[in-house]
């Protein structure tokens, strides 16, 4: 009996083992999280200028990654800029997910005129180019970090709404929903207590993808001078501030660029892996 169960136990453990790629991605994200939490404490004066120390190359004493043309330490700027670069995208993903859950669930379950109105609103938002709309709105209303966050939440929400709506439509026709309706359970309880947990894998996967997309969008807007004001510690802002000194200190541009790409890729990979795990386990139900 023991010999017969041995391979089953081994197979079970192998299925539960986390892939090495995901472990590496989680480690990268953990380091990024530590930079967000501890960056302002470790480098409270990251944006202070020292013209006498300007344009020092990587490896200089006291400046492992060198300095920019204003004498600011690149390592300090990069660590302190993690909060500005990452908090906004996470807020965008969470806000977009909440809008998607609410409107997508209502549209998929209630159907009728409400579904029509929400679907047309979604089509309208999908027709707007994200970066162009953000630039125009920032120009009209004066921009600002949290203005950009609010706008991106609105512009990112259509994908969440559509995905949640499709998942709810598929679940609403199943026998367990008919049984819940026969028990005279309230519509809100059926939607958010019984249907929503069964589409959680779709919601979480798309939210993780939105973090990556929002990170790239934020960095692009900062590079264009829209997302954050000049002088702010931010990865996207570092790219536009230091592109003129690319040949004097390449680390000033390469380091924030690599971090943007690495974090976006890691979030995508972890989100895809987590979505597959939740799908196999039946969601959060």
C-alpha positions as CSV (number, residue, x, y, z in Angstrom):
1,X,0.0,0.0,0.0
2,X,2.8,2.4,0.9
3,X,4.6,1.7,-2.4
4,X,1.4,2.3,-4.3
5,X,0.8,5.7,-2.7
6,X,4.4,6.8,-3.1
7,X,4.2,8.0,-6.7
8,X,0.9,9.8,-6.0
9,X,2.4,11.7,-3.1
10,X,5.4,12.6,-5.3
11,X,3.2,13.7,-8.1
12,X,1.1,15.8,-5.7
13,X,4.2,17.5,-4.3
14,X,5.5,18.2,-7.8
15,X,2.2,19.8,-8.8
16,X,2.3,22.0,-5.7
17,X,6.0,23.1,-6.2
18,X,6.4,26.7,-7.3
19,X,8.4,27.1,-10.5
20,X,11.9,28.6,-10.3
21,X,10.9,31.4,-12.6
22,X,8.0,32.4,-10.3
23,X,10.3,32.3,-7.3
24,X,12.7,34.7,-9.0
25,X,9.8,36.9,-10.0
26,X,8.5,36.9,-6.4
27,X,12.0,37.8,-5.1
28,X,12.2,40.8,-7.5
29,X,8.8,42.0,-6.5
30,X,9.7,41.6,-2.8
31,X,12.8,43.8,-3.3
32,X,10.6,46.3,-5.2
33,X,8.1,46.3,-2.3
34,X,10.9,46.9,0.2
35,X,12.2,49.8,-1.9
36,X,8.6,51.3,-1.8
37,X,8.4,50.9,2.0
38,X,11.9,51.8,3.0
39,X,13.1,54.1,0.2
40,X,11.9,57.4,1.8
41,X,13.5,56.3,5.1
42,X,16.8,55.1,3.6
43,X,17.2,58.1,1.3
44,X,15.2,61.0,2.6
45,X,17.4,63.5,0.7
46,X,17.5,61.7,-2.6
47,X,16.6,64.8,-4.6
48,X,19.2,67.0,-3.0
49,X,21.6,68.6,-5.6
50,X,25.3,68.8,-5.4
51,X,26.7,70.4,-8.6
52,X,30.3,69.7,-7.5
53,X,29.6,66.0,-7.8
54,X,27.7,66.1,-11.1
55,X,28.2,63.5,-13.8
56,X,30.2,61.0,-11.8
57,X,30.3,57.6,-13.5
58,X,29.1,54.4,-12.0
59,X,31.5,52.9,-9.5
60,X,32.6,56.3,-8.1
61,X,33.4,56.4,-4.4
62,X,30.2,57.0,-2.4
63,X,28.1,56.7,-5.6
64,X,27.9,53.1,-6.8
65,X,25.7,54.1,-9.8
66,X,27.2,57.5,-10.3
67,X,25.4,60.9,-10.3
68,X,23.3,62.9,-12.7
69,X,24.1,66.4,-14.1
70,X,22.6,68.0,-10.9
71,X,24.8,65.8,-8.7
72,X,22.0,63.7,-7.4
73,X,22.9,60.1,-6.5
74,X,21.4,57.6,-9.0
75,X,21.1,54.8,-6.5
76,X,19.3,57.0,-4.0
77,X,17.0,58.4,-6.7
78,X,16.2,54.9,-8.0
79,X,15.3,53.5,-4.6
80,X,13.4,56.6,-3.5
81,X,11.6,56.6,-6.9
82,X,10.1,53.2,-6.4
83,X,7.2,54.5,-4.4
84,X,6.2,57.0,-7.1
85,X,6.7,54.5,-9.9
86,X,4.8,51.6,-8.3
87,X,2.1,52.9,-5.9
88,X,0.2,54.7,-8.7
89,X,0.0,51.6,-11.0
90,X,-1.2,49.4,-8.1
91,X,-3.9,52.0,-7.2
92,X,-4.9,52.0,-10.9
93,X,-5.2,48.2,-11.0
94,X,-7.2,48.0,-7.7
95,X,-9.5,50.9,-8.7
96,X,-10.1,49.5,-12.1
97,X,-10.7,46.0,-10.7
98,X,-13.3,47.4,-8.2
99,X,-15.1,49.2,-11.1
100,X,-15.0,46.1,-13.2
101,X,-16.4,43.9,-10.5
102,X,-19.3,46.2,-9.8
103,X,-20.3,47.1,-13.3
104,X,-19.3,43.8,-14.9
105,X,-21.3,41.8,-12.4
106,X,-24.3,44.0,-12.7
107,X,-24.2,43.9,-16.5
108,X,-23.7,40.2,-16.7
109,X,-26.4,39.2,-14.2
110,X,-29.1,41.8,-14.6
111,X,-28.8,42.1,-18.4
112,X,-31.4,44.2,-20.2
113,X,-31.1,48.0,-20.4
114,X,-28.5,48.1,-17.6
115,X,-26.3,45.7,-19.6
116,X,-26.8,47.8,-22.7
117,X,-25.8,51.1,-21.0
118,X,-22.7,49.6,-19.4
119,X,-21.6,47.9,-22.6
120,X,-21.9,51.1,-24.6
121,X,-20.0,53.1,-21.9
122,X,-17.3,50.5,-22.1
123,X,-17.2,50.7,-25.9
124,X,-16.8,54.5,-25.6
125,X,-13.9,54.2,-23.2
126,X,-12.2,51.6,-25.3
127,X,-12.2,53.9,-28.2
128,X,-10.1,56.4,-26.4
129,X,-6.3,56.1,-26.7
130,X,-5.0,55.9,-23.1
131,X,-1.8,57.9,-23.3
132,X,-3.3,60.6,-25.6
133,X,-6.4,61.0,-23.4
134,X,-4.1,61.3,-20.3
135,X,-2.0,64.0,-22.0
136,X,-5.0,66.0,-23.0
137,X,-6.7,65.8,-19.6
138,X,-3.5,66.7,-17.8
139,X,-3.1,69.7,-20.1
140,X,-6.6,70.9,-19.4
141,X,-6.8,70.3,-15.7
142,X,-3.1,70.9,-14.8
143,X,-2.0,67.3,-14.5
144,X,-0.8,66.0,-11.1
145,X,0.0,62.5,-9.9
146,X,-3.4,61.6,-8.5
147,X,-5.2,63.2,-11.3
148,X,-3.3,60.8,-13.6
149,X,-4.2,57.9,-11.3
150,X,-7.9,58.7,-11.4
151,X,-7.9,59.1,-15.2
152,X,-6.1,55.8,-15.7
153,X,-8.5,54.0,-13.4
154,X,-11.3,55.2,-15.7
155,X,-9.5,54.2,-18.9
156,X,-8.3,50.8,-17.6
157,X,-11.7,49.7,-16.3
158,X,-13.3,48.6,-19.6
159,X,-11.2,45.5,-19.8
160,X,-12.1,44.5,-16.3
161,X,-15.8,45.2,-17.0
162,X,-15.8,43.0,-20.1
163,X,-13.9,40.2,-18.5
164,X,-16.1,40.1,-15.4
165,X,-19.3,40.4,-17.5
166,X,-18.2,37.4,-19.7
167,X,-17.4,35.3,-16.6
168,X,-20.7,36.2,-14.9
169,X,-22.7,35.4,-18.1
170,X,-21.1,32.0,-18.2
171,X,-21.7,31.3,-14.5
172,X,-25.3,32.7,-14.4
173,X,-26.6,29.9,-16.6
174,X,-25.3,27.1,-14.3
175,X,-27.6,25.0,-12.1
176,X,-26.2,26.2,-8.8
177,X,-27.4,29.7,-9.6
178,X,-30.8,28.4,-10.5
179,X,-30.9,26.7,-7.2
180,X,-29.9,29.9,-5.4
181,X,-32.7,31.8,-7.2
182,X,-35.2,29.1,-6.2
183,X,-34.2,29.6,-2.6
184,X,-35.2,33.3,-3.0
185,X,-31.8,34.6,-2.2
186,X,-31.3,38.3,-2.9
187,X,-29.8,39.2,-6.2
188,X,-26.8,41.0,-4.5
189,X,-26.1,37.8,-2.5
190,X,-26.3,35.7,-5.6
191,X,-24.0,38.0,-7.6
192,X,-21.3,38.8,-5.0
193,X,-21.5,35.7,-2.7
194,X,-22.0,32.9,-5.2
195,X,-21.0,34.1,-8.7
196,X,-18.1,36.4,-8.1
197,X,-15.8,33.9,-6.3
198,X,-16.1,31.6,-9.3
199,X,-14.7,34.3,-11.6
200,X,-12.0,35.4,-9.2
201,X,-9.2,33.8,-11.3
202,X,-10.2,36.1,-14.2
203,X,-10.4,39.1,-12.0
204,X,-7.0,38.6,-10.3
205,X,-5.2,37.7,-13.5
206,X,-6.4,40.8,-15.3
207,X,-5.7,43.0,-12.2
208,X,-2.0,41.8,-12.3
209,X,-1.8,42.5,-16.0
210,X,-3.2,46.0,-15.3
211,X,-0.4,46.7,-12.8
212,X,2.1,46.0,-15.5
213,X,0.3,48.0,-18.1
214,X,-0.2,50.9,-15.7
215,X,3.5,50.9,-14.7
216,X,4.4,51.3,-18.4
217,X,1.8,53.9,-18.9
218,X,2.9,55.9,-15.8
219,X,6.5,55.7,-16.9
220,X,5.6,56.9,-20.4
221,X,3.6,59.8,-19.0
222,X,6.5,60.8,-16.7
223,X,8.9,60.5,-19.6
224,X,6.7,63.0,-21.5
225,X,6.6,65.3,-18.5
226,X,3.0,64.7,-17.6
227,X,2.8,62.1,-14.8
228,X,5.0,63.7,-12.1
229,X,6.5,67.2,-11.6
230,X,10.1,67.9,-12.4
231,X,12.6,67.0,-9.7
232,X,10.5,64.1,-8.4
233,X,12.2,60.8,-7.7
234,X,10.5,58.6,-10.2
235,X,11.8,55.9,-12.6
236,X,10.0,57.4,-15.6
237,X,11.1,60.9,-14.7
238,X,14.7,59.6,-14.5
239,X,14.6,58.5,-18.1
240,X,13.6,61.9,-19.4
241,X,15.9,63.9,-17.0
242,X,19.0,61.8,-17.8
243,X,18.7,60.9,-21.5
244,X,21.1,63.8,-22.3
245,X,23.8,62.2,-20.1
246,X,23.4,58.7,-21.6
247,X,27.1,58.6,-22.7
248,X,28.4,60.3,-19.5
249,X,26.7,57.9,-17.1
250,X,24.8,55.2,-18.8
251,X,23.6,53.8,-15.5
252,X,21.4,56.9,-15.0
253,X,19.2,55.7,-17.8
254,X,19.8,52.0,-18.0
255,X,19.0,51.2,-14.3
256,X,15.5,52.7,-14.2
257,X,14.7,51.3,-17.6
258,X,15.7,47.8,-16.6
259,X,13.7,48.1,-13.4
260,X,10.5,49.1,-15.3
261,X,10.9,46.2,-17.7
262,X,11.8,43.7,-14.9
263,X,8.9,44.6,-12.6
264,X,6.4,44.7,-15.4
265,X,7.5,41.2,-16.7
266,X,7.5,39.8,-13.1
267,X,4.0,41.0,-12.4
268,X,2.8,39.5,-15.7
269,X,4.4,36.1,-15.0
270,X,3.2,36.0,-11.4
271,X,-0.3,37.0,-12.4
272,X,-0.5,34.4,-15.2
273,X,0.8,31.7,-12.8
274,X,-1.6,32.7,-10.0
275,X,-4.5,32.7,-12.5
276,X,-3.7,29.2,-13.6
277,X,-3.5,28.0,-9.9
278,X,-6.9,29.6,-9.1
279,X,-8.5,28.1,-12.2
280,X,-7.3,24.6,-11.3
281,X,-8.5,25.0,-7.7
282,X,-11.9,26.4,-8.7
283,X,-11.3,30.1,-7.8
284,X,-11.9,31.5,-4.3
285,X,-15.1,29.7,-3.8
